[in-house]
Amino acid sequence: MLTVLLLTISNLFMTFAWYGHLKFLQNQSLFFVILASWGIAFFEYCFQVPANRIGYGEFTATQLKLIQEAISIMVFIGFAVITLGESLKWNYLVAFIFMFIAVYFAVAIK
């Protein structure tokens, strides 16, 4: 469970590093936005690397990556809807469901 928590925190930072500038830094230069994103991404790594270190052994590297991607999608959906004001379309939801099914097959079935 600690691995999932750390991956979730990591993905919160990653999402803000990659997409936060679309909402919060629209009038800044691209160079500034890149530097700001790198600064935020540092904190992503501070959670991502320990999550993978702790989780490896309980999960394979492939399972860790698939779990991370599923968490990333969940975090991004919330960010896109809440922060960017985007709507969740039905076809996006279907695509996300298929991704979660893929994670289930990779992690739960031995």
C-alpha positions as CSV (number, residue, x, y, z in Angstrom):
1,M,0.0,0.0,0.0
2,L,2.9,2.3,0.7
3,T,4.0,1.9,-2.9
4,V,0.6,2.9,-4.2
5,L,0.5,6.0,-1.9
6,L,4.0,7.1,-3.0
7,L,3.1,6.5,-6.7
8,T,0.0,8.6,-6.2
9,I,1.9,11.5,-4.7
10,S,4.5,11.2,-7.4
11,N,1.8,11.4,-10.1
12,L,0.3,14.5,-8.5
13,F,3.6,16.3,-8.9
14,M,4.1,14.9,-12.4
15,T,0.7,16.0,-13.6
16,F,1.3,19.5,-12.3
17,A,4.8,19.6,-13.9
18,W,3.5,18.5,-17.3
19,Y,0.1,20.2,-17.4
20,G,-0.1,22.8,-14.7
21,H,1.4,25.5,-16.9
22,L,-1.6,25.2,-19.2
23,K,-3.7,26.8,-16.4
24,F,-1.3,28.7,-14.1
25,L,1.6,29.9,-16.3
26,Q,-0.1,30.8,-19.6
27,N,1.6,34.2,-19.8
28,Q,5.1,33.0,-19.0
29,S,7.9,32.3,-21.5
30,L,8.4,28.7,-22.5
31,F,11.9,28.8,-20.9
32,F,10.4,29.8,-17.6
33,V,7.7,27.1,-17.9
34,I,10.3,24.4,-18.6
35,L,12.4,25.5,-15.6
36,A,9.3,25.5,-13.4
37,S,8.3,22.1,-14.6
38,W,11.7,20.7,-13.9
39,G,11.5,22.1,-10.4
40,I,8.2,20.4,-9.8
41,A,9.4,17.2,-11.4
42,F,12.2,16.9,-8.9
43,F,9.6,16.3,-6.2
44,E,8.0,13.7,-8.5
45,Y,11.2,11.7,-8.5
46,C,11.5,12.1,-4.7
47,F,8.4,9.9,-4.5
48,Q,8.6,7.8,-7.7
49,V,12.1,6.3,-7.0
50,P,11.3,5.2,-3.4
51,A,8.0,3.8,-4.6
52,N,9.7,1.6,-7.1
53,R,12.4,0.6,-4.7
54,I,9.9,-0.4,-2.1
55,G,7.5,-2.0,-4.5
56,Y,10.0,-4.0,-6.5
57,G,10.0,-7.6,-5.2
58,E,6.3,-7.5,-4.2
59,F,5.6,-6.5,-7.8
60,T,7.6,-6.9,-11.0
61,A,9.0,-3.9,-12.8
62,T,6.3,-4.3,-15.5
63,Q,3.5,-4.5,-12.8
64,L,4.9,-1.4,-11.1
65,K,4.8,0.5,-14.4
66,L,1.3,-0.6,-15.2
67,I,0.1,0.4,-11.7
68,Q,1.8,3.8,-12.1
69,E,0.1,4.3,-15.4
70,A,-3.3,3.5,-13.9
71,I,-2.7,5.9,-11.1
72,S,-1.5,8.5,-13.6
73,I,-4.7,8.3,-15.5
74,M,-6.8,8.6,-12.4
75,V,-4.8,11.7,-11.3
76,F,-5.0,13.2,-14.7
77,I,-8.8,12.7,-15.0
78,G,-9.2,14.6,-11.8
79,F,-6.8,17.3,-12.8
80,A,-8.3,17.8,-16.3
81,V,-11.9,18.0,-14.9
82,I,-11.2,20.0,-11.8
83,T,-8.3,22.3,-12.8
84,L,-8.6,22.6,-16.5
85,G,-12.4,22.5,-16.6
86,E,-12.5,19.8,-19.3
87,S,-15.4,17.4,-19.5
88,L,-15.0,13.6,-19.3
89,K,-16.3,12.2,-22.6
90,W,-17.7,8.7,-22.8
91,N,-15.0,7.5,-25.2
92,Y,-12.3,8.7,-22.8
93,L,-14.0,6.8,-20.0
94,V,-14.1,3.6,-22.1
95,A,-10.4,4.0,-22.9
96,F,-9.6,4.4,-19.3
97,I,-11.6,1.3,-18.3
98,F,-9.7,-0.8,-20.8
99,M,-6.4,0.5,-19.3
100,F,-7.6,-0.5,-15.9
101,I,-8.5,-4.0,-17.2
102,A,-5.0,-4.3,-18.6
103,V,-3.5,-3.4,-15.1
104,Y,-5.8,-6.0,-13.5
105,F,-4.6,-8.7,-15.9
106,A,-0.9,-7.8,-15.3
107,V,-1.1,-7.6,-11.5
108,A,-4.0,-9.7,-10.2
109,I,-3.6,-12.8,-12.5
110,K,-0.6,-14.9,-11.7
